[in-house]
Amino acid sequence: MVIITFPDRQTQKEALGFLLGRFSGTVLKSGEHIVPEDALAALAEQNFVFTVRGKANDKQVAALRTAAAASVQRRHGRPKRVAGRSTQ
């Protein structure tokens, strides 16, 4: 995983639209993006301008994995009514 930035908001918006569904990653509050190394070649092929800040450290990658696991494990509230049964 590597950390990248984009030169402006418009480029960032278009690049994120391209990356969605193709690669996993996260956007940090600082405006930096953690993406897999394979995403760099894909962005370059699409002529997106970006700057590589360096490799993501273990703590950043762990935070990404934790956030992904939490979104998968999150349970939604149960329905108040079960199909075929009344709530009286």
ROLO-56213 format. One line per 8 residues: number of its first residue (from 1); their letters; for each residue x, y, z of C-alpha. Coordinates in steps of 0.25 Angstrom, whole numbers. Example, Ala and Ser with C-alpha at 12.3 -4.5 7.8 and 13.67 -1.06 7.14 Angstrom:
2
1	AS	49/-18/31; 55/-4/29
***
This chain:
88
1	MVIITFPD	0/0/0; 5/14/-3; 1/28/0; -2/38/-11; -8/52/-13; -14/59/-25; -11/73/-29; -25/78/-28
9	RQTQKEAL	-40/75/-24; -44/72/-38; -33/62/-41; -36/56/-28; -51/54/-31; -49/48/-44; -38/39/-40; -46/34/-28
17	GFLLGRFS	-58/31/-38; -48/23/-46; -43/15/-34; -56/12/-28; -60/-2/-30; -46/-5/-36; -37/-4/-24; -38/-4/-9
25	GTVLKSGE	-33/8/-1; -36/20/8; -36/35/8; -29/41/20; -34/54/26; -21/61/21; -25/58/7; -15/47/5
33	HIVPEDAL	-20/34/-1; -15/20/3; -16/11/-9; -10/-2/-14; 2/-1/-22; -5/-7/-34; -14/5/-34; -2/14/-38
41	AALAEQNF	-1/8/-51; -16/8/-54; -16/23/-50; -4/26/-59; -10/19/-71; -22/28/-70; -13/40/-69; -17/44/-55
49	VFTVRGKA	-6/53/-49; -2/49/-35; 9/49/-25; 14/37/-18; 17/41/-3; 23/27/1; 19/14/6; 8/13/16
57	NDKQVAAL	13/9/30; 8/-3/38; -1/6/46; -8/12/34; -10/-1/28; -16/-7/41; -26/5/42; -30/2/27
65	RTAAAASV	-33/-12/30; -40/-9/43; -49/1/36; -52/-9/25; -55/-20/36; -64/-11/44; -73/-8/31; -74/-22/28
73	QRRHGRPK	-78/-27/42; -87/-15/45; -101/-21/49; -113/-13/45; -125/-12/55; -135/-23/54; -149/-21/48; -160/-18/58
81	RVAGRSTQ	-169/-28/51; -166/-42/46; -172/-45/33; -185/-53/35; -187/-50/50; -194/-38/56; -188/-30/67; -200/-29/76
***
